[in-house]
Amino acid sequence: MFNFDRSGSVGAGVIARAGCTDLARTGGEQLESVFTSPHGPHLHYLILVFLLGAILAPSLSAQQGQPLHPKYTVQFFQLQVENQDQRMAYRDVQPTGASKGKSVLLLHGKNFSGFYWEPTIEFLAQQGYRVIAPDQLGFGDSSRPDIHYSFYQMAGNTKALLDHLGIQQVCLIAHSMGGMLGVRFTLLFPATVEKLVLENPIGLEDYRKLVPYIPLQQQYAAELSQTYEKMLDYQKSYYPGAWKPEYEVNVQDQARVLDTGEYPRDAWSAALTYEMIYEQPVVYELSEISRPALLIIGQDDRTVVGKSHLPPNLQSVAGQYPELGRKAHAAISGSTLVEIPGCGHIPHIQKPDQFRNAVVTFLAGGSSSR
C-alpha cells in the first residue's frame, strides 16, 4: 500500500508570485545597478536570466505542489490478490440527509481516484444515500501490485469490499474506465446492482480495431516519461474549450506520486491497466445487462484510449460519443439516455447540476428489470 501524503509545499510558488510584484516595485535600484555594471552586457543578460529563473521556476511548479484537502477519510480493506497482501482504499460516507436505506457505489476512471467524486459524494449523502467510493488496486491510495489486472479481478475485489461492509445491494455509478468495470461488475453480480449509471464510459467501442497494439514495455516507457505538464494537458482534453482552474485539483491528485520513490511501480501498474482496457472489451456484452440502466453522455467528449496512436484516417471516426452513447442505449434494453450538450468527458465535474438531476430522477424511479 502506498498512502501518499496529500500535503505538499505551495509556499514557494505563492512567495514567488508575490515576489515578482515586490521586485518590480522595490528592486528598481538594484536592477539598475546590474545594468550599469562595468562587466558588460553578456553578464547583465546572464544575471537577468538567473533572477527571472529564480522567480518564475517555482511559480510554474506551484500548482503541482499544492496541498489537497480531502473532505472524507480514506479507510483500508485488506485483501489477498495472487498470493500478495494488498490494501484497497475506500471512502464510506453515511447519509447526512434523511436516510433512504440505500447505498451508492462510485467507480472512478483511469486517471483518477475516488477523490474526484467528493462533490458527488457530498450531494448523494445529502440526498440520504450511504456512499462507497473505492480506489481500485493500482490507483489513488490503494496498493499498486505487479499482478494481472483484469476487470474480473477488480469486480471481485469490489464485491469483497461490499461484503466486508455488509452491503448487499447498491446503485452503481461508474465513470470512464469505471464504466467498463461497472459493466463487468453488473454482469458478474446482477443481484448486487439495483441500478446502473454509466457516465461517459470508455469501452463503447473496441479499441483493438482502432488503435495499433502497443507492447507493454513501450507503454511502460511512456508512463515513466510522464510529467505534471503532460498530465495537465491531457486532462484539459476532457473539457474541450471549457477548462477551469478549479479542475486542476484532479491533476494534482493524479500527479502526487510523481515525486515519490514509488513512481516506477505506479507507472508499471498504469501500463498494465492500459493493457487491460485495450485487451478486455465489454462493448459486445452491453446487451446482456439486465438491470435498469442510465447513460449520461457529455456530447463534446472525444476520448479514445491510445488516441495519440490512432491512424490519421480514424482520427475523426473514433471517440464520437454522441453516436457511441446512442448505440449503447440501443444495445441495453430499457435503458435511459441523457445527453448533455456543451459537456466533455466528466459531466459530474463540468455540468454537476445536470448530472445530479439525471441521477436523482433515475434513482428515485421504479427498479424493475427485464
Residue pairs with C-beta under 8 A, 6 or more apart in sequence:
1 76
1 86
1 87
1 89
1 141
1 142
1 143
2 141
2 143
2 144
2 257
2 260
2 262
2 265
2 266
3 74
3 89
3 141
4 141
4 256
4 257
4 260
4 262
5 256
6 67
6 68
6 69
6 70
6 253
6 256
7 67
7 68
8 64
8 65
8 66
8 67
8 68
8 252
8 256
9 65
10 62
10 65
10 66
10 67
12 58
12 62
12 65
13 58
13 59
13 61
13 62
13 63
13 65
13 66
14 62
15 58
16 55
16 56
16 57
16 58
16 59
16 62
17 59
17 62
19 55
20 55
20 56
20 59
23 31
23 51
23 55
34 44
34 47
34 48
35 44
37 43
37 44
61 228
63 228
63 232
63 248
63 251
63 252
64 228
64 252
64 255
64 258
66 249
66 252
68 115
68 249
68 252
68 253
68 256
70 115
70 118
71 118
71 121
71 122
72 91
72 93
72 118
72 121
72 133
73 91
74 89
74 90
74 91
74 114
74 135
74 141
75 89
75 90
75 91
75 92
76 87
76 88
76 89
76 90
76 141
77 87
77 88
77 89
77 90
77 134
77 160
77 161
77 164
78 85
78 86
78 87
79 85
79 86
79 87
79 88
79 157
79 160
79 161
80 86
81 137
81 145
81 147
81 153
81 157
82 145
82 147
82 148
84 145
84 147
86 137
86 142
86 143
86 145
87 142
87 143
88 134
88 135
88 136
88 137
88 142
88 143
88 157
88 161
89 113
89 114
89 134
89 135
89 140
89 141
89 142
90 114
90 132
90 133
90 134
90 135
90 161
91 114
91 117
91 121
91 131
91 132
91 133
91 134
92 130
92 131
92 132
92 165
93 121
93 125
93 130
93 131
93 132
93 133
94 125
94 130
95 125
95 126
95 127
95 128
95 129
95 130
96 122
96 125
96 126
97 125
97 126
97 127
97 128
98 128
99 128
99 130
100 127
100 128
100 129
102 128
102 129
102 130
102 169
102 170
102 171
102 194
102 363
103 129
103 130
103 131
103 132
103 167
103 169
103 170
103 171
104 124
104 129
104 130
104 131
104 132
104 170
104 171
104 172
104 173
104 363
105 132
105 133
105 134
105 158
105 162
105 170
105 171
105 172
105 173
106 114
106 117
106 120
106 121
106 131
106 132
106 133
106 173
106 174
106 175
106 178
107 134
107 136
107 158
107 172
107 173
107 174
107 175
107 178
107 179
107 181
107 182
107 185
108 114
108 116
108 117
108 133
108 135
108 136
108 139
108 140
108 175
108 176
108 177
108 178
109 175
109 176
109 177
109 178
109 202
109 346
110 139
110 176
110 177
110 202
110 270
110 273
110 274
110 277
110 305
111 176
111 231
111 234
111 235
111 254
112 139
112 140
112 175
112 176
112 250
112 253
112 254
113 135
113 139
113 140
113 141
113 253
113 254
114 133
114 134
114 135
114 140
115 140
115 250
115 253
116 250
116 253
116 346
116 349
117 133
117 348
119 348
119 349
119 352
120 173
120 348
120 352
120 355
120 356
121 131
121 133
123 352
123 356
124 131
124 359
125 131
127 360
129 171
129 363
130 167
132 161
132 162
132 165
132 167
132 170
134 142
134 158
134 161
135 141
135 142
136 142
136 154
136 157
136 158
136 181
137 143
137 144
137 145
137 147
137 149
137 153
137 154
137 157
137 269
138 144
138 145
138 149
138 269
138 270
138 272
138 273
139 269
139 273
140 253
144 262
144 265
144 266
144 268
144 269
145 269
146 265
146 268
146 269
146 272
147 153
147 272
148 272
149 269
149 272
149 273
149 275
149 276
150 276
150 280
151 180
151 181
151 184
151 276
151 280
151 282
152 184
152 188
154 181
154 184
154 185
155 181
155 184
155 185
155 188
155 189
156 188
158 181
158 185
159 185
159 188
159 189
159 192
162 168
162 170
162 192
168 192
169 191
169 192
169 193
169 194
170 192
170 193
170 194
171 193
171 194
171 195
171 196
171 197
171 363
172 182
172 185
172 186
172 193
172 195
172 196
172 197
173 182
173 197
173 199
173 359
174 181
174 182
174 183
174 185
174 196
174 197
174 198
174 199
174 201
175 199
175 200
175 201
175 346
175 348
176 199
176 200
176 201
176 202
176 303
176 345
176 346
177 202
177 203
177 273
177 277
178 201
179 198
179 199
179 200
179 201
179 202
179 203
180 201
180 202
180 203
180 277
180 280
180 282
182 196
182 198
182 201
183 196
183 198
183 201
183 203
183 282
183 285
183 286
183 289
184 282
185 192
185 193
186 193
186 196
186 289
186 291
187 285
187 288
187 289
190 290
190 291
193 291
194 291
194 292
194 367
195 291
195 292
195 293
195 294
195 362
195 363
195 367
196 289
196 291
196 292
196 293
196 294
197 293
197 294
197 296
197 359
197 362
198 293
198 294
198 295
198 296
198 328
199 296
199 346
199 347
199 348
199 355
200 296
200 297
200 298
200 301
200 303
200 321
200 345
200 346
200 347
201 328
202 277
202 303
202 305
203 277
203 281
203 282
203 283
204 283
204 321
204 324
204 325
204 327
204 328
205 283
205 318
205 319
205 324
206 281
206 283
206 284
207 277
207 278
207 281
207 304
207 305
207 306
208 278
208 279
208 281
210 304
210 306
210 310
210 314
210 317
210 318
211 278
211 304
211 305
211 306
211 307
211 309
211 310
211 318
212 306
212 309
212 311
213 278
214 222
214 274
214 278
214 306
214 309
216 271
216 272
216 275
219 271
219 274
219 275
220 267
220 268
220 271
222 271
223 266
223 267
223 268
223 270
223 271
223 274
224 263
224 264
224 267
226 258
226 267
227 258
228 251
228 255
228 258
231 251
231 254
231 255
232 248
232 251
235 247
235 250
235 251
235 254
236 243
237 302
237 303
237 344
237 345
238 301
238 303
238 344
238 345
238 346
238 350
239 247
239 344
239 345
239 346
239 350
240 300
240 302
240 344
241 300
242 300
242 342
242 344
242 350
247 349
250 349
257 263
257 266
274 305
274 306
277 305
278 305
278 306
283 328
286 328
286 331
286 332
287 331
287 332
287 333
289 332
289 333
289 335
290 369
290 370
291 369
292 334
292 335
292 336
292 362
292 365
292 366
292 367
292 368
292 369
293 332
293 334
293 335
293 336
294 335
294 336
294 337
294 338
294 358
294 359
294 362
295 325
295 328
295 329
295 332
295 335
295 336
295 337
295 338
296 338
296 340
296 347
296 355
296 358
296 359
297 321
297 322
297 324
297 325
297 337
297 338
297 339
297 340
297 347
298 321
298 340
298 343
298 344
298 345
298 346
298 347
298 350
298 351
299 321
299 322
299 339
299 340
299 341
299 342
299 343
300 321
300 341
300 342
300 343
300 344
301 319
301 321
301 343
301 344
301 345
302 319
302 320
302 321
303 319
303 321
303 345
304 310
304 318
304 319
307 318
307 319
310 318
322 339
325 337
325 339
326 337
328 335
329 335
329 336
329 337
333 370
334 369
334 370
336 362
338 354
338 358
340 347
340 351
340 354
340 355
342 351
343 350
343 351
343 354
344 350
347 354
347 355
348 355
348 356
